[in-house]
Amino acid sequence: MSSVAIILVNWNGWRDTVECLESLLLLTYRNYKIIVCDNGSGDDSLQRIGSWADAHGISYREYQRSEAQSGGVLADDYLLTLVQNDENLGFAGGNNVGLRYVMARGNDDYCWLLNNDTVVEPDALTHMVLRMQHQHQVGICGSTVRLYGDRQQVQAMGGGHYCRWIGLPWHYGRFFHRGREICQLRAESWMNYVEGASMLVSRQFLQDVGLMCEDYFLYFEEADWALRAKGRFSLGYAPQSIVYHKVGSSIGTSSNPATMSYVSDYFNIRNRLLFTRRFYPAALPTVWLVIVGSFFLRLCMGKWERAMMIFRLLFYITGRQNCALSVSRTEP
């Protein structure tokens, strides 16, 4: 049975993380271990997660970031590993610490990058591993991600399609409800990224493509990863792998600008421009125009600070002579 390392990134969300861990303990796939990387939380998250583990008789080891990235104590074989990052490294940075830990130890076949604000069905991992083993060319496999608060509604079937001309992704199956027929092959043919809430990644993918680009901090890491792997690996989808996601519980993610947090709004706009400049420079004029529309929408909503933020990003990023994203920090 293939070995799987499950990586969760926590930032001031220990309650969500504990609920996720409790669902992972019920997995029918037994050959796994869990790594929780804490991004400099200010709410004593690791201590609280450690107390939860003690109360449930779960053995664990705690590392500092530098220790973890070198593989820790190779003889250790704990179910749970807690890693203390000294700062908020963002989505990619936090996950990459866990990935470097796994790669340095060299004894896991897959890594499951799972949002800490999720709850999984007991057979979720089993179906993902089976999909990867059925077609070895698949480098990243996604799940059926449903909304935690409305478990009949789908957030994404595996992943989605990023439209370069407007700079926006669209999750496949968004707004579908439970019971609607799922076509795995259609979803996989349509996807050009895997939904980041649940991504099973093969060791071979990590060795050949590298880790996630940390320059984005938040959003677009999955699309960047998939594009860097294009032509070498395909994207997969395991429909029966069910994951329930509390969308935006930690950072205020929302598709509605009226309810989106400032942090979410900023990185969404910033990274659309950076990603477009890096991969699709010919699409910059149309993406720029779409974001100008976002600027006027914020003005109409009376969100002056947001509007000025967008204005600065439009002229700072698109006016830079060299804003190509570095991938020097993506090596294991």
Sequence and secondary structure as in RCSB ss.txt:
>XXXX:A:sequence
MSSVAIILVNWNGWRDTVECLESLLLLTYRNYKIIVCDNGSGDDSLQRIGSWADAHGISYREYQRSEAQSGGVLA
DDYLLTLVQNDENLGFAGGNNVGLRYVMARGNDDYCWLLNNDTVVEPDALTHMVLRMQHQHQVGICGSTVRLYGD
RQQVQAMGGGHYCRWIGLPWHYGRFFHRGREICQLRAESWMNYVEGASMLVSRQFLQDVGLMCEDYFLYFEEADW
ALRAKGRFSLGYAPQSIVYHKVGSSIGTSSNPATMSYVSDYFNIRNRLLFTRRFYPAALPTVWLVIVGSFFLRLC
MGKWERAMMIFRLLFYITGRQNCALSVSRTEP
>XXXX:A:secstr
   EEEEEEESS HHHHHHHHHHHTT S  SEEEEEEEES SS HHHHHHHHHHHTT  EEEEEHHHHHTTS TT
   SEEEEEESS  HHHHHHHHHHHHHHHHT  SEEEEE TTEEE TTHHHHHHHHHHH TTEEEEEEEEEESSS
TTBEEEESEEEEETTTTEEEETTTT BTTS   HHHHHHH SEE TTEEEEEHHHHHHH S  TTSSSSSHHHHH
HHHTTTT EEEEEEEEEEEE TTTTT   SSTTT  HHHHHHHHHHHHHHHHHH GGGHHHHHHHHHHHHHHHHH
TT HHHHHHHHHHHHHHTT S      TT   
